[in-house]
Amino acid sequence: MEELELIYDMAKESMERTIEHFMKELVHIRAGRANPAMLDQIRVDYYGNHVPLNQVSNVNTPDARTITIQPWEKKMINAIEKEIMNSGLGFNPTNNGDIVIINVPALTEDRRKDLVKQARSEAEDSRIGIRGARKDAMAELKKMENGAHVSEDLVKDEEKKVQDLTDKFIARIDEMLTKKEAEIMTV
């Protein structure tokens, strides 16, 4: 039935959004290598507006331990340096008058363990999101069954499909987490 497929599709879409969010959060967790995405949350004052760093400069990684930020306007250098230092990322930027340079320090063992904990926390939040989507879909299916719109067998089949989908998405989260943990712990 179309109504049952719609509920399944809505659950799948919600789960896919959860996975996308989890992927974005994992990118922000530093793994010892320089990555421009590490600076995504930094916003700088640009003519009275707080805008993302990548909207006022080019952010590059010339090597595995360096991030360079070339502002489109040289007067932005000091503001960019200040925001990076105040970001809580633990970076100490320098500039040569044209670009801001960040040397990404190697991670200590304790910092690696903290980052693994952070990744696990994000994974658990994502699993909760997946289960929430499953719960919503199951509630909708129960409503349809109780409203006598569809047979109990059709609802049970659809509930099994939703559960299989949930298992598949949680397995994807676990797989992504395992890769990120290995990446973080690699010295």
LUMNUVO-222473 format. One record per residue: z, y, x of N, C-alpha, C, O, CB in turn; residue in one letter; residue number from 1. Coordinates in nm, 3 decimals, decimal comma. Glycine has a CB too. Layout:
BEGIN
PT     n_c3     n_c2     n_c1    ca_c3    ca_c2    ca_c1     c_c3     c_c2     c_c1     o_c3     o_c2     o_c1    cb_c3    cb_c2    cb_c1  resn  resi
PT        Z        Y        X        Z        Y        X        Z        Y        X        Z        Y        X        Z        Y        X     A   NUM
...
end
This chain:
BEGIN
PT     n_c3     n_c2     n_c1    ca_c3    ca_c2    ca_c1     c_c3     c_c2     c_c1     o_c3     o_c2     o_c1    cb_c3    cb_c2    cb_c1  resn  resi
PT    0,000   -0,118    0,084    0,000    0,000    0,000    0,000    0,125    0,089    0,058    0,128    0,198    0,122    0,000   -0,096     M     1
PT   -0,067    0,225    0,037   -0,077    0,351    0,112    0,057    0,415    0,140    0,080    0,469    0,248   -0,165    0,448    0,037     E     2
PT    0,145    0,410    0,043    0,276    0,474    0,058    0,356    0,409    0,171    0,424    0,477    0,248    0,356    0,467   -0,074     E     3
PT    0,347    0,277    0,180    0,417    0,205    0,286    0,360    0,241    0,423    0,435    0,261    0,519    0,409    0,054    0,262     L     4
PT    0,228    0,248    0,431    0,163    0,283    0,558    0,199    0,426    0,600    0,214    0,454    0,718    0,011    0,269    0,546     E     5
PT    0,213    0,514    0,503    0,251    0,652    0,532    0,391    0,659    0,594    0,414    0,735    0,688    0,245    0,737    0,403     L     6
PT    0,483    0,581    0,541    0,619    0,578    0,596    0,615    0,525    0,739    0,681    0,580    0,827    0,712    0,489    0,507     I     7
PT    0,539    0,419    0,762    0,525    0,362    0,897    0,466    0,465    0,992    0,515    0,483    1,104    0,436    0,235    0,894     Y     8
PT    0,361    0,533    0,948    0,295    0,634    1,033    0,388    0,750    1,066    0,387    0,802    1,178    0,169    0,687    0,964     D     9
PT    0,469    0,790    0,969    0,564    0,899    0,994    0,669    0,856    1,097    0,705    0,934    1,185    0,633    0,943    0,862     M    10
PT    0,716    0,734    1,086    0,814    0,682    1,182    0,752    0,675    1,321    0,815    0,713    1,420    0,866    0,542    1,139     A    11
PT    0,629    0,627    1,329    0,560    0,616    1,458    0,540    0,754    1,521    0,560    0,771    1,641    0,425    0,545    1,441     K    12
PT    0,501    0,850    1,441    0,479    0,987    1,491    0,610    1,046    1,544    0,612    1,110    1,650    0,421    1,077    1,379     E    13
PT    0,717    1,025    1,472    0,847    1,074    1,515    0,890    1,009    1,647    0,942    1,075    1,736    0,953    1,048    1,407     S    14
PT    0,866    0,879    1,658    0,902    0,807    1,781    0,816    0,854    1,899    0,866    0,865    2,011    0,885    0,655    1,760     M    15
PT    0,689    0,883    1,873    0,601    0,932    1,980    0,647    1,069    2,029    0,642    1,097    2,149    0,455    0,938    1,931     E    16
PT    0,692    1,155    1,937    0,744    1,286    1,976    0,870    1,269    2,061    0,891    1,345    2,156    0,775    1,373    1,851     R    17
PT    0,953    1,172    2,028    1,074    1,145    2,105    1,037    1,102    2,247    1,099    1,147    2,344    1,160    1,037    2,036     T    18
PT    0,938    1,015    2,260    0,892    0,970    2,392    0,837    1,088    2,472    0,867    1,100    2,591    0,783    0,859    2,377     I    19
PT    0,758    1,174    2,409    0,704    1,292    2,478    0,816    1,381    2,529    0,810    1,430    2,642    0,611    1,372    2,384     E    20
PT    0,917    1,401    2,447    1,031    1,483    2,488    1,103    1,418    2,607    1,139    1,486    2,703    1,129    1,503    2,368     H    21
PT    1,122    1,288    2,600    1,189    1,216    2,708    1,111    1,230    2,838    1,169    1,251    2,945    1,205    1,066    2,672     F    22
PT    0,978    1,219    2,830    0,894    1,233    2,949    0,911    1,372    3,010    0,920    1,386    3,132    0,746    1,207    2,914     M    23
PT    0,915    1,474    2,925    0,933    1,611    2,975    1,068    1,627    3,042    1,079    1,693    3,146    0,918    1,712    2,862     K    24
PT    1,171    1,567    2,984    1,305    1,577    3,043    1,311    1,505    3,177    1,377    1,552    3,270    1,410    1,519    2,946     E    25
PT    1,244    1,391    3,189    1,245    1,318    3,316    1,177    1,397    3,427    1,219    1,391    3,542    1,176    1,183    3,299     L    26
PT    1,073    1,472    3,393    1,003    1,552    3,493    1,098    1,656    3,553    1,088    1,688    3,672    0,881    1,622    3,431     V    27
PT    1,190    1,707    3,472    1,282    1,810    3,519    1,393    1,753    3,608    1,461    1,828    3,677    1,342    1,882    3,402     H    28
PT    1,410    1,624    3,605    1,513    1,562    3,690    1,451    1,540    3,827    1,356    1,464    3,843    1,567    1,427    3,629     I    29
PT    1,507    1,606    3,924    1,454    1,606    4,059    1,466    1,469    4,123    1,568    1,401    4,108    1,527    1,710    4,144     R    30
PT    1,363    1,427    4,194    1,368    1,297    4,259    1,351    1,308    4,410    1,312    1,212    4,476    1,261    1,205    4,202     A    31
PT    1,380    1,426    4,465    1,370    1,442    4,608    1,237    1,497    4,655    1,227    1,545    4,768    1,396    1,313    4,674     G    32
PT    1,136    1,490    4,573    1,005    1,545    4,607    0,985    1,675    4,532    1,031    1,692    4,420    0,892    1,444    4,575     R    33
PT    0,915    1,766    4,597    0,885    1,894    4,534    0,789    1,873    4,419    0,693    1,796    4,429    0,827    1,994    4,637     A    34
PT    0,815    1,942    4,308    0,730    1,932    4,189    0,737    2,066    4,117    0,846    2,114    4,087    0,776    1,814    4,095     N    35
PT    0,623    2,129    4,088    0,626    2,259    4,020    0,701    2,256    3,887    0,755    2,358    3,844    0,485    2,306    3,995     P    36
PT    0,706    2,141    3,822    0,775    2,130    3,693    0,925    2,153    3,707    0,993    2,181    3,608    0,749    1,993    3,630     A    37
PT    0,978    2,141    3,829    1,121    2,166    3,852    1,159    2,309    3,814    1,275    2,337    3,784    1,157    2,138    3,998     M    38
PT    1,062    2,398    3,817    1,088    2,540    3,792    1,048    2,582    3,651    1,050    2,701    3,620    1,013    2,624    3,892     L    39
PT    1,013    2,487    3,565    0,966    2,520    3,430    1,066    2,600    3,347    1,025    2,683    3,266    0,933    2,395    3,357     D    40
PT    1,196    2,576    3,367    1,293    2,646    3,283    1,323    2,788    3,333    1,393    2,863    3,266    1,422    2,566    3,275     Q    41
PT    1,272    2,824    3,450    1,300    2,957    3,506    1,213    3,061    3,436    1,091    3,048    3,426    1,276    2,959    3,659     I    42
PT    1,281    3,166    3,389    1,213    3,278    3,326    1,247    3,403    3,404    1,361    3,422    3,448    1,254    3,292    3,176     R    43
PT    1,147    3,490    3,422    1,168    3,614    3,497    1,141    3,734    3,408    1,064    3,726    3,311    1,077    3,618    3,622     V    44
PT    1,205    3,845    3,442    1,187    3,969    3,368    1,054    4,031    3,410    1,034    4,064    3,526    1,306    4,068    3,393     D    45
PT    0,966    4,046    3,315    0,834    4,103    3,341    0,808    4,212    3,239    0,772    4,185    3,125    0,722    3,993    3,335     Y    46
PT    0,827    4,336    3,282    0,811    4,453    3,195    0,895    4,441    3,068    0,847    4,468    2,958    0,664    4,471    3,158     Y    47
PT    1,020    4,400    3,085    1,113    4,394    2,973    1,112    4,263    2,895    1,194    4,245    2,804    1,083    4,504    2,880     G    48
PT    1,022    4,172    2,927    1,016    4,042    2,858    1,053    3,932    2,955    1,016    3,936    3,073    0,874    4,017    2,798     N    49
PT    1,126    3,832    2,907    1,156    3,715    2,989    1,045    3,614    2,966    1,031    3,559    2,857    1,298    3,653    2,955     H    50
PT    0,966    3,590    3,070    0,851    3,500    3,059    0,866    3,386    3,159    0,931    3,402    3,262    0,718    3,576    3,082     V    51
PT    0,805    3,271    3,130    0,810    3,159    3,224    0,748    3,197    3,358    0,654    3,276    3,364    0,738    3,036    3,166     P    52
PT    0,802    3,141    3,463    0,757    3,170    3,599    0,608    3,148    3,616    0,541    3,226    3,684    0,833    3,084    3,698     L    53
PT    0,555    3,042    3,556    0,413    3,011    3,574    0,320    3,108    3,501    0,198    3,097    3,513    0,385    2,871    3,526     N    54
PT    0,376    3,204    3,426    0,292    3,304    3,360    0,282    3,433    3,441    0,210    3,525    3,403    0,347    3,335    3,222     Q    55
PT    0,355    3,440    3,552    0,348    3,559    3,638    0,313    3,522    3,782    0,311    3,608    3,870    0,481    3,634    3,634     V    56
PT    0,286    3,393    3,807    0,259    3,349    3,943    0,188    3,214    3,945    0,179    3,144    3,844    0,388    3,342    4,024     S    57
PT    0,139    3,181    4,064    0,086    3,046    4,089    0,196    2,966    4,157    0,251    3,010    4,258   -0,045    3,051    4,177     N    58
PT    0,227    2,849    4,103    0,331    2,763    4,161    0,261    2,639    4,216    0,192    2,568    4,143    0,441    2,725    4,054     V    59
PT    0,280    2,614    4,347    0,213    2,502    4,412    0,311    2,422    4,498    0,421    2,468    4,529    0,097    2,553    4,499     N    60
PT    0,268    2,301    4,535    0,345    2,218    4,627    0,253    2,180    4,743    0,179    2,082    4,733    0,404    2,091    4,556     T    61
PT    0,257    2,257    4,853    0,169    2,224    4,966    0,207    2,093    5,036    0,122    2,030    5,098    0,173    2,337    5,067     P    62
PT    0,335    2,053    5,025    0,376    1,923    5,079    0,491    1,869    4,996    0,533    1,933    4,899    0,417    1,935    5,230     D    63
PT    0,543    1,753    5,033    0,644    1,684    4,951    0,779    1,755    4,948    0,861    1,723    4,862    0,663    1,546    5,002     A    64
PT    0,805    1,849    5,038    0,935    1,915    5,046    0,928    2,066    5,022    1,030    2,134    5,037    0,995    1,889    5,179     R    65
PT    0,812    2,120    4,986    0,797    2,264    4,973    0,731    2,303    4,841    0,634    2,242    4,797    0,717    2,319    5,090     T    66
PT    0,786    2,408    4,780    0,723    2,469    4,662    0,693    2,613    4,701    0,779    2,683    4,754    0,816    2,461    4,533     I    67
PT    0,570    2,657    4,675    0,536    2,797    4,700    0,505    2,865    4,568    0,443    2,807    4,478    0,416    2,808    4,797     T    68
PT    0,549    2,990    4,558    0,527    3,069    4,437    0,459    3,198    4,481    0,517    3,279    4,553    0,661    3,097    4,359     I    69
PT    0,336    3,216    4,437    0,263    3,337    4,472    0,251    3,424    4,347    0,170    3,397    4,259    0,121    3,304    4,530     Q    70
PT    0,335    3,531    4,340    0,331    3,618    4,223    0,199    3,694    4,216    0,138    3,724    4,319    0,449    3,717    4,225     P    71
PT    0,156    3,724    4,096    0,034    3,800    4,079    0,056    3,946    4,115   -0,039    4,018    4,147   -0,018    3,787    3,935     W    72
PT    0,181    3,991    4,109    0,217    4,126    4,150    0,327    4,115    4,255    0,429    4,051    4,230    0,262    4,214    4,028     E    73
PT    0,307    4,176    4,371    0,403    4,163    4,481    0,542    4,212    4,444    0,641    4,162    4,497    0,354    4,239    4,602     K    74
PT    0,552    4,309    4,353    0,684    4,363    4,318    0,770    4,259    4,244    0,890    4,281    4,227    0,667    4,487    4,230     K    75
PT    0,711    4,148    4,202    0,784    4,042    4,131    0,861    3,950    4,226    0,945    3,872    4,181    0,687    3,959    4,048     M    76
PT    0,835    3,957    4,355    0,895    3,864    4,451    1,048    3,863    4,442    1,108    3,756    4,433    0,853    3,901    4,593     I    77
PT    1,110    3,981    4,444    1,257    3,986    4,441    1,312    3,931    4,311    1,413    3,860    4,312    1,305    4,129    4,461     N    78
PT    1,249    3,962    4,198    1,295    3,911    4,068    1,283    3,759    4,063    1,372    3,691    4,010    1,213    3,975    3,952     A    79
PT    1,176    3,705    4,117    1,156    3,560    4,118    1,263    3,493    4,205    1,323    3,393    4,165    1,014    3,525    4,170     I    80
PT    1,285    3,548    4,325    1,388    3,492    4,413    1,525    3,492    4,345    1,597    3,393    4,351    1,395    3,571    4,544     E    81
PT    1,558    3,603    4,282    1,689    3,617    4,216    1,705    3,512    4,105    1,810    3,449    4,096    1,704    3,759    4,157     K    82
PT    1,604    3,494    4,022    1,612    3,397    3,912    1,622    3,254    3,963    1,692    3,172    3,904    1,491    3,411    3,821     E    83
PT    1,554    3,224    4,071    1,562    3,088    4,128    1,703    3,062    4,180    1,758    2,954    4,159    1,458    3,071    4,243     I    84
PT    1,762    3,162    4,249    1,898    3,145    4,301    2,000    3,132    4,188    2,098    3,059    4,202    1,936    3,263    4,392     M    85
PT    1,977    3,202    4,076    2,071    3,199    3,964    2,046    3,083    3,868    2,120    3,066    3,771    2,064    3,328    3,889     N    86
PT    1,943    3,003    3,894    1,904    2,897    3,801    1,997    2,777    3,801    1,998    2,699    3,706    1,765    2,851    3,832     S    87
PT    2,075    2,760    3,907    2,162    2,644    3,916    2,092    2,520    3,968    2,148    2,411    3,964    2,221    2,615    3,781     G    88
PT    1,969    2,535    4,017    1,895    2,421    4,070    1,936    2,388    4,213    1,901    2,282    4,265    1,746    2,449    4,064     L    89
PT    2,010    2,479    4,277    2,055    2,453    4,413    1,952    2,487    4,519    1,962    2,440    4,632    2,094    2,311    4,426     G    90
PT    1,851    2,568    4,484    1,749    2,606    4,580    1,785    2,739    4,644    1,847    2,824    4,581    1,611    2,614    4,514     F    91
PT    1,744    2,757    4,769    1,765    2,882    4,841    1,627    2,934    4,884    1,581    2,900    4,992    1,861    2,862    4,965     N    92
PT    1,562    3,015    4,800    1,426    3,059    4,830    1,422    3,165    4,941    1,519    3,238    4,962    1,360    3,115    4,705     P    93
PT    1,310    3,171    5,009    1,283    3,276    5,107    1,147    3,334    5,074    1,071    3,274    4,998    1,289    3,222    5,254     T    94
PT    1,114    3,450    5,132    0,980    3,503    5,110    0,927    3,563    5,238    1,003    3,602    5,326    0,980    3,608    4,999     N    95
PT    0,795    3,569    5,246    0,731    3,627    5,363    0,660    3,757    5,327    0,574    3,803    5,402    0,632    3,527    5,424     N    96
PT    0,695    3,815    5,214    0,632    3,938    5,170    0,520    3,915    5,070    0,488    4,003    4,990    0,579    4,014    5,288     G    97
PT    0,460    3,796    5,074    0,351    3,764    4,982    0,386    3,651    4,887    0,349    3,654    4,769    0,227    3,727    5,059     D    98
PT    0,458    3,552    4,938    0,493    3,436    4,855    0,641    3,402    4,870    0,705    3,434    4,970    0,406    3,316    4,894     I    99
PT    0,693    3,335    4,768    0,829    3,284    4,771    0,818    3,136    4,811    0,737    3,062    4,755    0,904    3,303    4,631     V   100
PT    0,900    3,096    4,906    0,895    2,959    4,957    1,029    2,892    4,929    1,135    2,947    4,958    0,863    2,957    5,110     I   101
PT    1,021    2,773    4,870    1,142    2,694    4,845    1,129    2,564    4,922    1,035    2,487    4,901    1,164    2,668    4,691     I   102
PT    1,225    2,540    5,011    1,231    2,412    5,081    1,325    2,323    5,000    1,444    2,352    4,987    1,281    2,428    5,230     N   103
PT    1,271    2,215    4,947    1,348    2,124    4,864    1,427    2,032    4,957    1,369    1,950    5,028    1,256    2,042    4,767     V   104
PT    1,560    2,045    4,956    1,640    1,962    5,047    1,641    1,817    5,003    1,624    1,785    4,885    1,784    2,015    5,055     P   105
PT    1,662    1,730    5,100    1,675    1,587    5,068    1,802    1,568    4,985    1,901    1,639    5,004    1,680    1,499    5,199     A   106
PT    1,799    1,474    4,896    1,913    1,449    4,809    2,020    1,365    4,880    1,988    1,272    4,954    1,868    1,378    4,681     L   107
PT    2,146    1,400    4,856    2,256    1,319    4,908    2,274    1,198    4,815    2,223    1,197    4,703    2,388    1,403    4,920     T   108
PT    2,346    1,099    4,862    2,371    0,979    4,781    2,444    1,013    4,651    2,411    0,961    4,545    2,452    0,876    4,861     E   109
PT    2,544    1,102    4,660    2,619    1,143    4,540    2,529    1,216    4,441    2,537    1,193    4,320    2,737    1,234    4,577     D   110
PT    2,443    1,303    4,493    2,352    1,378    4,406    2,253    1,282    4,339    2,220    1,300    4,221    2,275    1,487    4,486     R   111
PT    2,207    1,182    4,412    2,117    1,082    4,354    2,185    1,008    4,238    2,125    0,986    4,133    2,071    0,981    4,462     R   112
PT    2,312    0,972    4,259    2,386    0,902    4,153    2,403    0,991    4,031    2,393    0,945    3,918    2,523    0,856    4,205     K   113
PT    2,430    1,120    4,055    2,442    1,215    3,943    2,311    1,227    3,866    2,311    1,234    3,743    2,486    1,353    3,994     D   114
PT    2,200    1,229    3,939    2,069    1,240    3,874    2,037    1,114    3,794    1,975    1,121    3,687    1,960    1,265    3,978     L   115
PT    2,078    0,998    3,845    2,058    0,872    3,770    2,138    0,877    3,641    2,089    0,837    3,536    2,100    0,748    3,856     V   116
PT    2,262    0,927    3,649    2,344    0,940    3,528    2,277    1,033    3,428    2,276    1,006    3,308    2,485    0,993    3,564     K   117
PT    2,223    1,143    3,479    2,154    1,238    3,391    2,033    1,172    3,325    2,010    1,191    3,205    2,109    1,363    3,471     Q   118
PT    1,956    1,095    3,400    1,840    1,025    3,345    1,883    0,924    3,239    1,818    0,910    3,135    1,761    0,955    3,458     A   119
PT    1,992    0,852    3,267    2,041    0,754    3,169    2,087    0,822    3,041    2,066    0,771    2,932    2,156    0,672    3,229     R   120
PT    2,150    0,938    3,056    2,195    1,014    2,939    2,075    1,058    2,854    2,078    1,048    2,731    2,277    1,137    2,984     S   121
PT    1,970    1,106    2,921    1,848    1,146    2,848    1,785    1,025    2,779    1,735    1,036    2,667    1,746    1,212    2,946     E   122
PT    1,788    0,910    2,846    1,732    0,788    2,788    1,810    0,749    2,662    1,751    0,713    2,561    1,734    0,672    2,890     A   123
PT    1,943    0,758    2,669    2,024    0,722    2,553    1,999    0,819    2,438    1,991    0,777    2,322    2,174    0,722    2,590     E   124
PT    1,985    0,947    2,468    1,953    1,045    2,363    1,819    1,010    2,297    1,803    1,023    2,176    1,948    1,188    2,422     D   125
PT    1,724    0,967    2,378    1,592    0,930    2,324    1,601    0,803    2,240    1,537    0,794    2,135    1,491    0,910    2,439     S   126
PT    1,681    0,706    2,285    1,700    0,585    2,205    1,761    0,620    2,070    1,723    0,564    1,967    1,789    0,484    2,279     R   127
PT    1,856    0,712    2,071    1,919    0,755    1,946    1,814    0,820    1,855    1,814    0,798    1,734    2,035    0,855    1,974     I   128
PT    1,724    0,898    1,913    1,617    0,959    1,835    1,525    0,855    1,774    1,484    0,867    1,658    1,535    1,053    1,923     G   129
PT    1,493    0,751    1,851    1,408    0,642    1,801    1,478    0,571    1,685    1,417    0,544    1,581    1,374    0,541    1,914     I   130
PT    1,607    0,541    1,704    1,682    0,473    1,598    1,694    0,560    1,474    1,695    0,510    1,361    1,822    0,434    1,648     R   131
PT    1,704    0,690    1,494    1,709    0,783    1,380    1,580    0,779    1,300    1,583    0,781    1,177    1,736    0,926    1,428     G   132
PT    1,468    0,772    1,369    1,338    0,762    1,301    1,330    0,630    1,223    1,279    0,625    1,112    1,221    0,772    1,402     A   133
PT    1,382    0,522    1,285    1,384    0,392    1,216    1,472    0,400    1,091    1,433    0,351    0,985    1,435    0,280    1,311     R   134
PT    1,589    0,460    1,103    1,681    0,472    0,991    1,617    0,548    0,875    1,629    0,509    0,759    1,811    0,542    1,036     K   135
PT    1,548    0,659    0,908    1,481    0,737    0,804    1,373    0,655    0,735    1,360    0,659    0,612    1,420    0,864    0,864     D   136
PT    1,295    0,581    0,814    1,188    0,499    0,755    1,246    0,389    0,667    1,195    0,363    0,558    1,101    0,437    0,866     A   137
PT    1,353    0,325    0,713    1,415    0,218    0,634    1,472    0,273    0,503    1,463    0,208    0,399    1,528    0,148    0,715     M   138
PT    1,529    0,392    0,508    1,583    0,453    0,386    1,471    0,482    0,286    1,487    0,460    0,166    1,659    0,584    0,420     A   139
PT    1,359    0,530    0,336    1,244    0,556    0,248    1,192    0,426    0,187    1,156    0,423    0,069    1,132    0,627    0,326     E   140
PT    1,189    0,320    0,266    1,143    0,191    0,215    1,237    0,139    0,107    1,192    0,086    0,005    1,132    0,088    0,329     L   141
PT    1,367    0,155    0,128    1,465    0,112    0,026    1,446    0,189   -0,104    1,455    0,133   -0,213    1,610    0,131    0,078     K   142
PT    1,420    0,319   -0,090    1,397    0,401   -0,211    1,278    0,347   -0,290    1,281    0,339   -0,413    1,372    0,549   -0,172     K   143
PT    1,173    0,311   -0,216    1,053    0,259   -0,284    1,084    0,126   -0,352    1,038    0,100   -0,463    0,937    0,242   -0,185     M   144
PT    1,160    0,042   -0,285    1,194   -0,089   -0,341    1,281   -0,071   -0,466    1,258   -0,136   -0,568    1,266   -0,176   -0,236     E   145
PT    1,380    0,016   -0,457    1,470    0,039   -0,570    1,399    0,108   -0,686    1,437    0,091   -0,802    1,589    0,122   -0,527     N   146
PT    1,298    0,186   -0,655    1,222    0,253   -0,760    1,121    0,160   -0,825    1,049    0,201   -0,916    1,150    0,374   -0,703     G   147
PT    1,117    0,037   -0,780    1,029   -0,067   -0,835    0,881   -0,033   -0,821    0,798   -0,079   -0,898    1,061   -0,091   -0,981     A   148
PT    0,849    0,051   -0,720    0,708    0,083   -0,697    0,634   -0,031   -0,627    0,515   -0,052   -0,647    0,698    0,211   -0,614     H   149
PT    0,710   -0,103   -0,543    0,647   -0,210   -0,465    0,737   -0,333   -0,466    0,856   -0,326   -0,497    0,618   -0,164   -0,320     V   150
PT    0,677   -0,446   -0,432    0,754   -0,570   -0,433    0,848   -0,577   -0,312    0,827   -0,511   -0,210    0,661   -0,691   -0,434     S   151
PT    0,949   -0,658   -0,329    1,049   -0,675   -0,223    0,984   -0,734   -0,098    1,021   -0,697    0,014    1,164   -0,766   -0,271     E   152
PT    0,887   -0,826   -0,116    0,821   -0,888   -0,001    0,743   -0,786    0,082    0,746   -0,789    0,205    0,727   -0,999   -0,048     D   153
PT    0,673   -0,695    0,014    0,598   -0,591    0,086    0,693   -0,501    0,164    0,665   -0,464    0,278    0,514   -0,507   -0,013     L   154
PT    0,805   -0,466    0,104    0,903   -0,381    0,171    0,960   -0,453    0,292    0,975   -0,392    0,399    1,016   -0,341    0,074     V   155
PT    0,993   -0,582    0,278    1,048   -0,659    0,390    0,947   -0,667    0,506    0,984   -0,654    0,622    1,086   -0,802    0,343     K   156
PT    0,820   -0,687    0,472    0,716   -0,690    0,575    0,708   -0,556    0,648    0,696   -0,551    0,770    0,578   -0,726    0,513     D   157
PT    0,715   -0,449    0,572    0,707   -0,315    0,632    0,832   -0,285    0,716    0,822   -0,222    0,821    0,692   -0,209    0,522     E   158
PT    0,948   -0,331    0,671    1,072   -0,313    0,749    1,059   -0,386    0,883    1,104   -0,335    0,986    1,195   -0,365    0,670     E   159
PT    0,999   -0,505    0,881    0,979   -0,579    1,006    0,885   -0,503    1,098    0,907   -0,498    1,219    0,924   -0,720    0,978     K   160
PT    0,779   -0,443    1,042    0,686   -0,365    1,124    0,757   -0,245    1,187    0,735   -0,214    1,304    0,566   -0,317    1,040     K   161
PT    0,841   -0,177    1,110    0,914   -0,062    1,162    1,011   -0,106    1,272    1,025   -0,037    1,373    0,991    0,010    1,047     V   162
PT    1,078   -0,220    1,252    1,171   -0,270    1,354    1,096   -0,308    1,482    1,144   -0,280    1,592    1,249   -0,392    1,301     Q   163
PT    0,979   -0,371    1,467    0,898   -0,407    1,585    0,854   -0,281    1,659    0,854   -0,278    1,782    0,774   -0,490    1,543     D   164
PT    0,817   -0,178    1,585    0,778   -0,051    1,644    0,895    0,010    1,720    0,880    0,062    1,831    0,726    0,046    1,535     L   165
PT    1,012    0,005    1,659    1,134    0,057    1,722    1,160   -0,016    1,854    1,188    0,048    1,956    1,256    0,043    1,628     T   166
PT    1,152   -0,147    1,852    1,174   -0,228    1,973    1,074   -0,191    2,082    1,110   -0,182    2,200    1,164   -0,378    1,940     D   167
PT    0,949   -0,170    2,042    0,845   -0,135    2,138    0,874    0,001    2,204    0,860    0,015    2,325    0,707   -0,132    2,068     K   168
PT    0,916    0,099    2,125    0,942    0,232    2,179    1,068    0,233    2,266    1,072    0,302    2,368    0,957    0,334    2,065     F   169
PT    1,169    0,158    2,229    1,290    0,151    2,311    1,258    0,081    2,443    1,313    0,118    2,547    1,403    0,076    2,235     I   170
PT    1,172   -0,019    2,439    1,130   -0,086    2,563    1,056    0,013    2,654    1,072    0,009    2,776    1,041   -0,209    2,532     A   171
PT    0,974    0,101    2,595    0,904    0,203    2,675    1,003    0,297    2,741    0,987    0,334    2,858    0,806    0,283    2,586     R   172
PT    1,106    0,337    2,668    1,209    0,426    2,724    1,279    0,356    2,841    1,299    0,416    2,947    1,313    0,466    2,616     I   173
PT    1,315    0,229    2,821    1,383    0,153    2,927    1,294    0,140    3,051    1,342    0,150    3,164    1,422    0,014    2,876     D   174
PT    1,166    0,117    3,029    1,071    0,104    3,140    1,059    0,236    3,216    1,059    0,238    3,340    0,933    0,059    3,088     E   175
PT    1,047    0,347    3,142    1,038    0,478    3,205    1,165    0,511    3,283    1,159    0,567    3,393    1,011    0,586    3,099     M   176
PT    1,279    0,476    3,226    1,407    0,500    3,293    1,416    0,420    3,422    1,461    0,472    3,525    1,524    0,465    3,199     L   177
PT    1,376    0,294    3,419    1,380    0,210    3,538    1,295    0,269    3,650    1,337    0,271    3,765    1,331    0,067    3,505     T   178
PT    1,175    0,318    3,615    1,088    0,380    3,716    1,152    0,506    3,773    1,149    0,529    3,894    0,951    0,414    3,655     K   179
PT    1,210    0,589    3,685    1,272    0,713    3,731    1,392    0,684    3,820    1,411    0,751    3,922    1,314    0,799    3,610     K   180
PT    1,474    0,585    3,783    1,589    0,548    3,867    1,543    0,505    4,005    1,602    0,544    4,106    1,670    0,436    3,801     E   181
PT    1,438    0,424    4,011    1,386    0,378    4,139    1,334    0,498    4,220    1,355    0,505    4,341    1,273    0,274    4,119     A   182
PT    1,268    0,590    4,154    1,215    0,710    4,220    1,328    0,795    4,276    1,319    0,845    4,388    1,131    0,792    4,122     E   183
PT    1,435    0,812    4,199    1,548    0,892    4,242    1,620    0,827    4,360    1,656    0,896    4,456    1,646    0,914    4,127     I   184
PT    1,640    0,697    4,354    1,718    0,628    4,456    1,639    0,599    4,584    1,697    0,559    4,684    1,770    0,499    4,400     M   185
PT    1,507    0,618    4,581    1,426    0,598    4,701    1,454    0,710    4,799    1,438    0,828    4,766    1,275    0,592    4,666     T   186
PT    1,495    0,674    4,918    1,530    0,775    5,019    1,407    0,819    5,093    1,416    0,904    5,182    1,635    0,722    5,118     V   187
end
